[in-house]
Amino acid sequence: MNVYLDTSVVVSMFTTDVHTLRAATFLAQANDRIALSDWVATEFSSALAIGTRVGRLTSSEREAAELAFQSWRDREPFASAVEPDDIRVARNLIRTTARPLRAGDALHIAIAQRLGCSLCTFDGGMRDAAVDLGLQVEDL
């Protein structure tokens, strides 16, 4: 089964944080079955911008991470566009789970479901909601 990476995993791949080693270990074994979406790319750039604003990243670290991500994205994983139905499904997921689920996280889950992928995330809340919604989740 292919695995859909959410933004938390991708950020840990291209910056140094508490999850970087776990992300690298997982990805070394899963690289040929990775999927992500254009939404991941958008959130990735947003996370780096926030990291720079709050002082977790320098401007040069941000630029290096952006370039490394784009290079990797251009050659490796399957990237899916966000489809209009993904947004409708995400809204329904938010309405049908008892778990608190942010819109962006619901969109990740909807895309992973559409692609037939398991979900790979460091976000415990999204992980729990995905499990409740019947999506297979990769253990990191």
C-alpha positions in Angstrom: 0.0 0.0 0.0 1.2 3.5 -0.8 1.7 5.9 2.1 0.5 9.5 2.0 2.8 11.9 3.9 1.3 14.8 5.6 3.1 18.1 6.1 4.4 17.3 9.6 6.5 14.4 8.1 7.7 16.5 5.1 8.8 19.4 7.4 10.8 16.9 9.5 12.4 15.6 6.4 13.8 19.0 5.3 14.4 20.8 8.6 15.8 19.6 11.9 13.3 19.0 14.6 12.5 16.3 17.2 11.0 14.0 14.5 13.7 14.3 11.9 15.5 11.0 12.7 12.1 9.1 12.8 11.1 10.6 9.5 14.4 9.7 7.9 14.3 6.1 9.2 10.7 5.6 8.0 11.3 7.1 4.6 14.4 5.1 4.0 12.1 2.0 4.0 9.1 3.6 2.2 10.6 5.8 -0.5 9.2 3.8 -3.4 5.6 4.0 -2.2 5.3 7.6 -1.1 2.4 9.9 -2.2 1.7 13.5 -1.3 -0.5 16.3 -2.5 -0.1 19.9 -3.7 -1.7 20.8 -0.3 1.4 19.4 1.4 3.6 21.7 -0.6 1.4 24.7 0.3 1.5 23.8 4.0 5.2 23.1 3.9 6.0 26.6 2.6 3.7 28.0 5.2 5.3 26.1 8.0 8.8 27.3 6.9 7.6 30.9 6.7 6.2 30.6 10.2 9.4 29.0 11.4 11.4 31.9 10.0 9.0 34.5 11.6 9.3 32.9 15.0 13.1 32.4 14.8 13.2 28.6 14.5 14.7 28.9 11.0 17.0 31.4 9.4 16.2 32.8 6.0 19.0 30.7 4.5 17.7 27.5 6.2 14.3 28.3 4.9 15.5 28.7 1.4 17.7 25.6 1.5 14.7 23.6 2.8 12.5 24.9 0.0 15.1 24.1 -2.7 15.7 20.6 -1.3 12.0 19.9 -1.0 11.3 21.1 -4.6 14.2 19.0 -5.9 12.9 15.9 -4.1 9.4 16.5 -5.2 10.4 16.9 -8.8 12.1 13.5 -8.9 10.6 11.2 -6.3 7.1 10.9 -4.9 3.8 10.8 -6.6 2.1 14.2 -6.2 -1.6 14.6 -6.5 -3.5 17.8 -7.2 -6.3 18.7 -4.8 -9.6 17.9 -6.5 -12.9 19.7 -5.8 -14.4 16.6 -4.3 -11.6 16.4 -1.8 -12.9 19.6 -0.2 -16.4 18.3 0.0 -15.2 15.0 1.5 -13.1 16.9 4.0 -16.1 18.8 5.2 -18.0 15.6 5.6 -15.2 14.1 7.6 -15.1 17.0 9.9 -18.9 16.7 10.4 -18.8 12.9 11.0 -16.0 12.5 13.5 -16.3 13.2 17.1 -12.6 14.1 17.2 -11.6 17.7 16.7 -10.3 17.9 13.1 -8.9 21.0 11.5 -9.9 21.7 7.9 -6.3 21.2 6.5 -6.0 17.9 8.3 -9.4 16.7 7.0 -8.2 17.6 3.5 -5.1 15.4 4.0 -7.3 12.5 5.1 -9.7 13.0 2.2 -6.8 12.9 -0.3 -5.2 9.9 1.3 -8.6 8.1 1.1 -9.1 9.0 -2.5 -5.6 7.8 -3.4 -6.0 4.5 -1.5 -3.1 5.3 0.8 -2.4 4.9 4.4 -1.5 8.1 6.3 1.8 9.0 7.8 1.8 11.8 10.3 3.4 13.1 13.5 0.1 14.9 14.3 -1.6 12.9 17.1 -4.9 14.5 16.7 -5.1 13.9 13.0 -3.8 10.4 13.5 -6.6 9.6 16.0 -9.3 11.2 13.7 -8.0 9.2 10.7 -8.2 5.9 12.7 -11.7 6.8 13.8 -12.6 7.4 10.2 -11.3 4.0 9.1 -8.1 5.1 7.4 -5.0 3.0 8.0 -2.2 4.9 9.7 1.5 4.1 9.5 3.3 3.8 12.8 6.3 6.0 13.2 
